[in-house]
Amino acid sequence: MESVFINLNNVQTNVLTWGDPFGSNNSDVIICITGNPGIPHFYEEFATELNKSTGIPICVIGQAGHVEVPEDESNVLERREHLFNLEAQVQHKLDLIDKIDKRRNIHLIGHSIGAWLILEAINKRESLTDRICSINLLFPTIQRMAESPNGKKLNGIVRRLHFVAILLFTLIHSLPDAVQRFLVGAYLKLNRLPPHYDERILKYLRPRVAEKVLHMAYDEMDRVVSLEGVSGALARTKRITNVVYGSRDGWAPATYMDDLRQYQPELHMKQVHIDHTFVLASSEKVAELVSDYIKPKIKSC
């Protein structure tokens, strides 16, 4: 695995790679778009397992602004908030795809809001479907986000108390590093999560990152409303798309799966007993599901 920074849509972006996704050979490439928060390092175990299973290169890309760039550049980006809303995030992902040799076919994976970004990218550039061999939408937030249980909490509590939320992030970030690590370590131990997740969580606790994460989330509440918005992309990709829903998902309830099945019955769908934040405890299981769908489609476009 290699961690690199690439300029995408005028934002220095942390991209994780396995193999050589940007070379000029003819192998397929997997692109995984994270959810929100868009910190790609949470997907290391998932992508590593997927790379082992499929044997093809992988890129994991997070959301613009969710990993801090060097201090001198972050000050400039603070004055360019238009680069971090949903519309800009779509262009951000298209810029990554443009950096992959056009002779190479691609397999797209979108987790949570990453699923919506994939469908919007296809809506924006229909010609993408000519080189897409498969799409995996994992726990997809592609409709009625504000009506979901977690959406109601975000809009009803966090959004109304946005200043308080940012103040809490600022206070935590101002604590000595040792205290921050102790608190994060206690959280990980309480939730039976691996201790090496501490660095990943500490990246998210930075106030500038939290501000962008929350504003993107509010944009999701306002814009991700109806399946009508992604109907064109779903119709064009229904025969190559696998959709995975969780039975206990507070962002994409299982009832939304029924809505999608009625709307587009030709989609391949599966319900699993896995949490929405699968990267915390179920990376290998989900990688196996995704790999089983991708492998028959390698070099099949």
N, C-alpha and C positions, 0 to 999 in steps of 0.2 A: 504494500500500500504506500502511495506517495501523496503528500499533502502539498498542493500548489495554490498560488494566487493568480487569478486571471482577471483581466479587466472586461467586464460584461455590462453593457448598457451604462457605461461610465461609472461603474462601481467595482472596486477591487474585491474579488470574490474568492473565498476559500473553496476549492474543489478537491475532493479525494478521488484518487484513481487507482485501479487495479489493472495491470497489463498496460497496453498502449492504445488508449481510445482516440488519440489525436494523430496517430501515424497514417501512412498512406497505403497500408495493406488492405486486403479485402474482407477481413473478418467482421462479423457483426459487433455492435457495441450496445451495451445496456446503459441507459441513463436513468438514475433514480432521483426523483425530486422529493425533497423532504416536506414534512408538515411545518407547522408554525408552533413553537420556535423552530427556525430553520438552521439548526446547528448540525452540520454533516457528520461530526465525529460520533454522534449518537447512533449512527447507522453503520459503524465499522464492522461489528460482528455480523450483521445482516449481509452486507456486501461481500465480506470475506467468504462466508458460506456460499453465497450465490456464485461467486467467481470460481470457487472450487468445484461446484456442481456443474456449471455450464461450460467452464473453460474459455469464456470470452471476456474481453475487457469491460470494465465498468467505470462509470463516472457517478459520483454522488454530489449533488449540488444542493445547497441550502437556499435560504432566502436572502436577497440583497439587503445588506446592513445588519444582519444578525450575527456576524462575526466581526469584531472590531478590527479596523485597519490601523496602521501606525498613527500615532497622535496627530502628526502634522496634516494627514489627509482626512482624518475623521472630523476635524474642525470645519473643513470645507464642505463635507458631505452633510453636516448638520443643517446647512443652509439650502439643501437641495432635497427636501422631503418628498418631492414628486417622484423621486427615483425609488421609493420604497412602498408605494401603494400597490394594489392588486394589478392594475393595468401595467405598471412598470415591471412588476415581477414576471408577467407573461413575456414581455420583450426580453427580459433578463435571461429567461430559459431559451428563447429562440436564438439569442446571441450565442449561447453555448452550443446548441445544435449546429449553428453555422460554422463552428470551429472544427466540426467533425467532417472528414473527407466525404463528399457527396456520393462517392461510390460505395460507401459503407452503409449497410442497413442498420436500423436501430430498433431497440426494444425499450419501451418507455414504462417506467414504474412511478406512480404517484401515490404518496401517502397523505391521507387527510386532505388539506387544501391543495397539496401537490397534484391530486387527481383533477381538481377543478382547473388548475393551471394548465395541465396537459390538454384538456378538452378546449379550453379557451385558445391555446396556442394553435390547435388544429382549426378552430373557427377562424382565427386570424390569418392562417396560412394553410389553405386546403391542400396545397401541393405536398405537404409533409407526409400525407398518407401514402405517397408513392414509395417511400423508403421505410415505413414503419411495418415491422413484421408482427409485433405483439404489443399489447398494452395491458398492464396490471394496475387496477385501481384498488388500493388497499385502504379499507375503512374510510371511504370517500365522503368528503363533505362537499357535495355538489348540489344540494338543495336545502331550503328552509333551515339554514343554520341558526337564525335567531329564535326559531321555535323549538330547537332541541333542548333537552334539560340543561346542558352546559351553556348553551347560547343564552338561555334565559338568565342564568347566573351572571354571565359576563356582562350582558346588557343592563341587568337590573341592579347589580352590585358594583362590579369592578369599574364599569364605564362611568357610573355616577360618582365614584370615589377615585377617579383616575389620579388626581393630585396626591391622594393619600398612598395609593399604590406605588407611585414613582418615588415618593418620600421614603417609603419602606425600603425600596431597592437602594436608594441613596444611602440610607443609614447603614444597611447591611454592608454595602460596598466600602463604607468609610471605616468599618471595623478593622483591626489588625488582621493580617493575612492568616495568622494562626487561629484566631477566633472564627473567622469565616470557614476555615477548613474543619474546625471542630464541629461547627453547626451543620455543615454539609455532611460530614462523616456520621453524625448522629442521625440525620435524616435517612441516609443510605442504610444504616444498620437497622433502623426502625422499620424500614420498608423492605429489608432483606435484598438489597441491591448491591452489586459489586462495588468495592471501595474505589476502584479506578475510575468510576463515574464522576469523582469529585471535580476533576479538571473541566469536564464538560458542563457541569452545573455551574461552576464558578464563571464560565464564559457568559452564561445566560444572566447571571445576577448583576451584570454591569448596567448602570442606569441608562446609558445611551442605547444599549441593545434592548433593554426592557421597553423603552419608549417606542422603538420601531416595532417590536413584537406586538405590543398592545394596539398601536395605531393600525397595523395590518389586520389584527383580529377584529377591530371595530369596522374596518372596511369590509371584511368578510361578512359580518352580521348584516350590513346594509346591501351588499351586492349579490351574495349567494342566496338566491331566493327560490327560483323556479327551475325545474328541469327544462323548460322551454329555452332557457338561455344556452344550454349545451346540447340541444336536440340535434343540431346539424352535425356536430362532431360525433355524437353517439351513433347516428344513423350511418355515417360513413365508415365507422370502425367496429360496428357491432359483431362482425364475424371474427375479429382478432382481439377482442377485449374480454378480460377476465376480471370480475368484480368480487371482492372479498369484504363481507360485512361481519361485525362482531355481534354476538348475542347480548352483550351488556355494554353497549357503546353510548356514552352520553352526548357525543357529537353527531353521530350518524346512526340513529336508532334502527333496530331491525325492521321496524315498520316502513322505513324509507326504502328498504330493499324491495318490499312488496310494491311500493309505488313505482320504482324503477322497472320492475319486472313487467308490470302492466303497461308501462310506457314504451319499453323496448324489450319484448319477450325473447328476442334472439340472443341477447347477451348471455355469456357464461357466468353464472353467479354461484357463490358458495358462502354459507354462514359458518363461522367458527367460534369456539369458546375462548377467545383471545381478546385481551384489552386493546383499546384504541391505540394506546402508546406501546405497541408491540415491541419496539426496539429496546425497552427496558428489561423485558424478561422472556420474550418469545421470538427472538431474532431467527434462531435456527428453524423453528417450526414454520414460520412464514416464508423464510428463504426456500424451504423445501416445496411449499405450495407454489410459489412463483416459478421456481426452477422447473417443476413438472409441466407448467404451462408454456414456458419459454423454449425448452429443449427441442420439442418437435417442430418448432417454427424457425429454428436457426437456419439461415440461408434459404428460407422458403418464400421470400418476397418475389 
